[in-house]
């Protein structure tokens, strides 16, 4: 009947008679084009930026700390808070580790602090009255040290329980633990962004590298170290520890060193 083998194959696969059969030689070409298009669409992997590292020391218990309605050892809350800060930094792309008091492993930043308030509130008021009554609260403050053991920021943060928490108002210890988690995340955000709040003023002596210290550490990139120094310089100016002339001179020195 004069029907080519190719047309017969097309009919057997359900194609219309008028539809031309695609040459088999075109298939490898189409596959190659698809692979090429996909390779162009895939994002180019950039070189990995240096990972910032931090060491969080277990928070101590401040002298004269206000503890109410809380039966667990306050030192336990200090460890919990350090772990919460480390977890918050890891979520923000940092490497963070928790250490005991007095330990000093390598790290670009060292976070130390104190618990200044633990208030478990009233479980009965939370369960019976609600509406924010019987709420718990937790407060901590501390410092962040960078290269040369100089203080790059101070922080202070307090959080209270909100809404219903747990069955029957939740135990005081449980509700305080929720406050600790929130404070830890707040502190991690301050450290990661360099925008510190609620802390005491940094003295001029604290802002300078310790004598004999080595700066920067081998894990710090020059650009990251310069950014840290510029933030520290801004902090000193904001606190009135540097004149405008001194600020501009120091800033120019940092920028020229890049």
Secondary structure, 3 states (H helix, E strand, C coil): CCCCHHHHHHHHCCCCCCCCCCCCHHHHHHHHHHHHHHHHHCCCCCCCCCCCEEEEECCEEEEEEEEECCCCCHHHHHHHHHHHHHHHHHHCCCEEEEECCCCCCCCCEEEEEEEEEEECCCHHHHHHCCCCCCCCEEEEEEEEECHHHCEEEEEEEEEECCCCCCHHHCCHHHHHHHHHHHHHHHHHHHHHHCCCCECCCCCCCCCCCCCCCCCCCCCCCHHHHHHHHHHHHHHHHHCCCCCHHHHHHHHHHHHHCC
